[in-house]
Amino acid sequence: MQQRREKQWELSIDPDTVRLFVLKAKALSAAVNEDYDDGAEHEVEFDGDRHASHHHDGLVEEASENLTEEEFRELINDLNVDEAAELIALAWVGRGDFDATEWADAVAAARERANKRTAKYLLGLPLLADWLAEGLEVIGA
């Protein structure tokens, strides 16, 4: 874990907005991992007998997961360039690519890579929620 710094700068992105992204990312992660919690994907136990059948309405489940991902994408797409760069920089700081003293460098690097695929990039980060939360902690926000 990186050492926490005293807050030395103002963020363009509201820390509460970042916390909302953390919650959305956790919800997405939970939706993906829900079936794997007990190591017995789609196995249902009745009276001590395991059955490999799992009845579900796939469209409903898929729709709810897509809605969360769609909301996440919309929230990211609504960010301005500075906010998007800071969100990426927070993930990088939380992941350990940069430390708090390199915050300006992290934001500059994120701004350089800025494109229309910010949501796709962030959704591709496996521990996004943890890294964003850690990034906020590290920079003292």
C-alpha positions as CSV (number, residue, x, y, z in Angstrom):
1,M,0.0,0.0,0.0
2,Q,1.3,3.4,-0.9
3,Q,1.8,6.1,1.6
4,R,-1.1,8.6,2.0
5,R,-0.3,12.2,1.2
6,E,-1.8,15.3,2.5
7,K,-4.1,16.9,-0.1
8,Q,-2.0,19.4,-2.1
9,W,-4.2,20.0,-5.1
10,E,-7.8,20.4,-6.1
11,L,-9.4,17.7,-8.3
12,S,-11.5,18.6,-11.3
13,I,-13.5,15.5,-10.6
14,D,-15.5,15.4,-7.4
15,P,-14.2,12.7,-5.1
16,D,-17.9,11.7,-4.5
17,T,-18.2,11.1,-8.2
18,V,-15.2,8.9,-8.1
19,R,-16.8,7.0,-5.1
20,L,-19.9,6.5,-7.3
21,F,-17.6,5.0,-10.0
22,V,-16.2,2.7,-7.3
23,L,-19.7,1.5,-6.4
24,K,-20.6,1.0,-10.0
25,A,-17.4,-0.9,-10.7
26,K,-18.0,-3.1,-7.6
27,A,-21.6,-3.8,-8.9
28,L,-20.3,-4.8,-12.3
29,S,-17.6,-7.0,-10.7
30,A,-20.2,-8.6,-8.4
31,A,-22.5,-9.4,-11.3
32,V,-19.6,-11.1,-13.1
33,N,-18.4,-13.1,-10.0
34,E,-21.8,-13.9,-8.5
35,D,-21.9,-17.4,-9.9
36,Y,-18.4,-18.3,-8.8
37,D,-18.5,-17.4,-5.1
38,D,-18.8,-21.0,-3.9
39,G,-16.8,-22.6,-6.6
40,A,-19.9,-24.5,-7.8
41,E,-21.1,-22.6,-10.8
42,H,-24.8,-23.3,-11.6
43,E,-25.0,-26.2,-9.2
44,V,-28.2,-26.4,-7.2
45,E,-28.5,-28.6,-4.2
46,F,-31.8,-30.3,-3.3
47,D,-32.0,-32.6,-0.3
48,G,-28.3,-33.2,-0.4
49,D,-28.2,-34.0,-4.1
50,R,-26.4,-31.7,-6.4
51,H,-27.9,-31.0,-9.8
52,A,-26.1,-29.2,-12.6
53,S,-29.2,-27.4,-13.6
54,H,-29.8,-23.8,-13.0
55,H,-33.0,-22.2,-14.3
56,H,-32.8,-18.5,-15.0
57,D,-34.2,-16.0,-17.4
58,G,-30.9,-15.1,-19.1
59,L,-32.4,-12.0,-20.8
60,V,-33.4,-10.5,-17.5
61,E,-30.0,-11.2,-15.9
62,E,-28.2,-9.9,-19.0
63,A,-30.3,-6.8,-19.2
64,S,-29.6,-5.9,-15.5
65,E,-25.9,-6.4,-16.0
66,N,-25.8,-4.5,-19.3
67,L,-27.8,-1.7,-17.6
68,T,-25.2,-1.3,-15.0
69,E,-22.4,-1.3,-17.6
70,E,-24.4,1.1,-19.8
71,E,-24.8,3.4,-16.8
72,F,-21.1,3.2,-16.1
73,R,-20.2,4.0,-19.7
74,E,-22.6,7.0,-19.8
75,L,-21.2,8.4,-16.5
76,I,-17.7,8.2,-17.9
77,N,-18.7,9.6,-21.3
78,D,-20.3,12.6,-19.5
79,L,-17.0,13.6,-17.9
80,N,-15.0,16.4,-19.4
81,V,-11.4,15.8,-20.6
82,D,-9.8,16.9,-17.3
83,E,-12.2,14.7,-15.2
84,A,-11.6,11.7,-17.4
85,A,-7.8,12.1,-17.2
86,E,-8.0,12.4,-13.4
87,L,-10.1,9.3,-13.2
88,I,-7.6,7.3,-15.2
89,A,-4.7,8.8,-13.2
90,L,-6.5,7.8,-9.9
91,A,-6.7,4.2,-11.1
92,W,-3.0,4.3,-12.1
93,V,-2.0,5.8,-8.7
94,G,-4.1,3.2,-6.9
95,R,-2.5,0.4,-9.0
96,G,0.9,1.7,-8.1
97,D,2.0,2.9,-11.5
98,F,2.5,6.4,-10.1
99,D,2.8,7.6,-6.5
100,A,1.2,10.7,-5.0
101,T,4.2,12.9,-5.7
102,E,3.8,12.0,-9.4
103,W,0.2,13.1,-9.6
104,A,0.8,15.8,-12.2
105,D,2.7,13.3,-14.4
106,A,-0.1,10.7,-14.0
107,V,-2.7,13.2,-15.1
108,A,-0.5,14.4,-18.0
109,A,0.0,10.8,-19.2
110,A,-3.7,10.1,-18.9
111,R,-4.5,13.2,-20.8
112,E,-2.1,12.1,-23.6
113,R,-3.9,8.8,-23.9
114,A,-7.3,10.4,-23.8
115,N,-9.6,9.2,-26.5
116,K,-13.2,8.1,-27.0
117,R,-12.5,4.7,-25.4
118,T,-12.0,5.8,-21.8
119,A,-15.0,3.8,-20.6
120,K,-13.8,0.7,-22.4
121,Y,-10.3,1.1,-21.0
122,L,-11.5,1.6,-17.5
123,L,-13.9,-1.4,-17.7
124,G,-11.0,-3.5,-18.8
125,L,-9.1,-2.9,-15.6
126,P,-9.8,-6.0,-13.4
127,L,-9.5,-4.2,-10.0
128,L,-10.9,-0.8,-11.1
129,A,-13.0,-0.3,-7.9
130,D,-10.1,-1.1,-5.6
131,W,-7.6,1.0,-7.6
132,L,-9.9,4.0,-7.7
133,A,-10.5,3.8,-4.0
134,E,-6.8,3.4,-3.3
135,G,-6.0,6.3,-5.6
136,L,-8.3,8.6,-3.7
137,E,-6.7,7.5,-0.4
138,V,-3.2,7.9,-1.7
139,I,-3.7,11.5,-2.9
140,G,-5.7,12.4,0.2
141,A,-9.0,13.1,-1.4
